[in-house]
Amino acid sequence: MDLADRFLEGFRATVFSPNAMKCSQRGRAAALDWNRTIMNYMSPNPRGGYEAYVFNMTRIISNSTADAFGECYTTGFNLY
């Protein structure tokens, strides 16, 4: 992700799309959120059950992943 950020800065992507760096930052945040949640559920948790797992996955999809997808879509549209 750092390499992608450096590429966007060197490419001066913000000239073509002002939110190119936001796309990269929110994409990184979404990837870290996915990784953290999946790693937390690698070990069985009899007290949490499937309800907590489903709630956390839907939270990731509707919050961080949707934000990242929106920013990256806008970036792609501006570049087009």
C-alpha positions as CSV (number, residue, x, y, z in Angstrom):
1,M,0.0,0.0,0.0
2,D,2.9,2.4,0.7
3,L,4.2,1.7,-2.8
4,A,0.8,2.5,-4.3
5,D,0.7,5.8,-2.3
6,R,4.2,6.7,-3.5
7,F,3.2,5.9,-7.1
8,L,0.1,8.1,-6.8
9,E,2.2,11.0,-5.4
10,G,4.9,10.6,-8.0
11,F,2.3,10.3,-10.8
12,R,0.6,13.4,-9.4
13,A,-2.7,11.7,-9.5
14,T,-4.4,14.5,-7.5
15,V,-4.0,16.7,-10.5
16,F,-6.4,14.4,-12.5
17,S,-8.6,13.4,-9.5
18,P,-8.5,15.3,-6.3
19,N,-9.5,12.3,-4.2
20,A,-7.0,9.8,-5.5
21,M,-5.1,9.7,-2.2
22,K,-8.4,9.3,-0.3
23,C,-9.1,6.3,-2.4
24,S,-5.8,4.8,-1.4
25,Q,-6.1,5.7,2.3
26,R,-9.6,4.3,2.6
27,G,-8.7,1.2,0.7
28,R,-5.9,0.6,3.1
29,A,-8.2,1.2,6.1
30,A,-10.8,-1.3,4.6
31,A,-8.1,-3.9,4.0
32,L,-6.8,-3.6,7.6
33,D,-10.3,-3.8,9.0
34,W,-11.0,-7.0,7.0
35,N,-7.7,-8.5,8.1
36,R,-8.2,-7.6,11.8
37,T,-11.7,-9.0,11.9
38,I,-10.8,-12.2,10.1
39,M,-7.8,-12.8,12.3
40,N,-9.9,-12.2,15.5
41,Y,-12.3,-14.9,14.3
42,M,-9.7,-17.5,13.5
43,S,-10.0,-19.0,16.9
44,P,-13.4,-20.3,18.0
45,N,-15.3,-18.1,20.4
46,P,-18.2,-20.0,22.0
47,R,-19.5,-16.9,23.8
48,G,-19.7,-14.6,20.8
49,G,-21.3,-17.1,18.4
50,Y,-22.2,-16.4,14.8
51,E,-24.2,-13.2,15.6
52,A,-21.1,-11.2,16.5
53,Y,-19.3,-12.6,13.4
54,V,-22.2,-11.6,11.1
55,F,-22.6,-8.2,12.7
56,N,-18.9,-7.4,12.3
57,M,-18.8,-8.6,8.7
58,T,-21.8,-6.5,7.7
59,R,-20.3,-3.5,9.6
60,I,-17.1,-3.8,7.5
61,I,-19.0,-4.2,4.2
62,S,-21.4,-1.3,4.9
63,N,-18.8,1.1,6.5
64,S,-15.2,0.9,5.5
65,T,-15.5,-1.1,2.2
66,A,-18.4,1.1,1.0
67,D,-16.4,4.2,1.7
68,A,-13.3,2.9,-0.1
69,F,-15.4,1.7,-3.1
70,G,-17.1,5.1,-3.3
71,E,-13.8,7.0,-3.3
72,C,-12.2,4.7,-5.8
73,Y,-15.2,4.8,-8.1
74,T,-15.1,8.6,-8.0
75,T,-11.4,8.6,-8.7
76,G,-11.8,6.3,-11.7
77,F,-14.7,8.4,-13.0
78,N,-12.6,11.6,-12.7
79,L,-9.7,9.9,-14.5
80,Y,-12.0,8.7,-17.3
